[in-house]
């Protein structure tokens, strides 16, 4: 009898998954970026400060990748972008509140 017939079905399926894992991982990577852009583009098109924040975070990430591994660079740039973004959002809330108060 051949060894292939003696191998349990679960082992055959795991072997097939291991063969396709590179393709699947790359596909998920592309899907992740596509979903991120699908959520980001409508917000950026309505808010100039958010566009500034996205560009600033991208620049920080690019600079950090010169000195750090890509995974650490993206984590640090996202945290710095979030910290900077809280300041921009607070300014935006104050501007919006002042504009509403001035109209009344």
N, C-alpha and C positions, 0 to 999 in steps of 0.2 A: 504494500500500500504506500502511496506517496505521502510525504509529510504534510502537504497542503490539505489533504483530506482529513488528517488527524488534528489539524489546528482548529481550535474552537472558533466559532463565528465572531465572538467579541474580539479576539486577537486579530482576525482578518480586518475587522472594521477599524480597529485602532491603527493597524498598519496603513490602511488607506487614508486615514485622517492625518497620520504623520507625513504621508506623501504630499497631501494637499495643504498642509499647515502653512507653508510659505505663501502660497497663493491666497489663502484665507486671511492671513495676517496683513498682507499688502492690501487686500480688498477692504478690510476694516479700517486701515489707515486712510485710504482714499475716502471712504464713507464718513469717517470722523471729520476730516477737513471740509467735506462738502456740507455736512450738517452744521458745522461751525459757521461757515460762510453764509448758509441759508438763514441762520439766526442773526448774524451780524449785519448783513447788507441793509435790510430794511431800517434798522436802528441808526446806522451810520448815515444813511441818506437823509434822515430827518434831523440829525443833531451834529453840528459842526464840531462841538467839543469832544464828542465821542470819536469822531474821525481823527482829531488831533491826538486823543489818548491811544487809539489803536496804532497810529503811526509812531508815536513815541515809544510804545511798548515794543513794537517791531524793531525799532532802532536799538533799544536797550538789549533786546535779545540777540541781535546781530553782533553788537559789541561784546557781549558776554561770551558768545560762542568762540571768540578769538582766544579766550583765556580758560574757559571751562568746558566740560563735556556738554553736548547739546541738551541732554535731559535736565541737567542742573541749570543751564542757561534759561531754558523756557520756564522752569519753576520760579526762579528768582525774578525774571522779567515779568511774569504774571503777578507775583506778589507786589513788586514795585509799581506795576501798572494799576493794581487795585488800590494801593495807598495813594498814588497820585490822583486816581479817579475819584476817590472819596472827597478830595479837596475840590475837584472840578464840579462834582455833583452838588456839594454844599454851596459853591458859588452860584451855580445854576438855580438852586432853590431860592437863594436870596434874591437873585435877579428877577425871578418869576414872581416872588412875593411882592417885591418892590413895584413891579409893573402893575400887578393887580391892585395894590393899595393906591397907586397914583391915578388909576382910572376911575376910582370911586369918588 
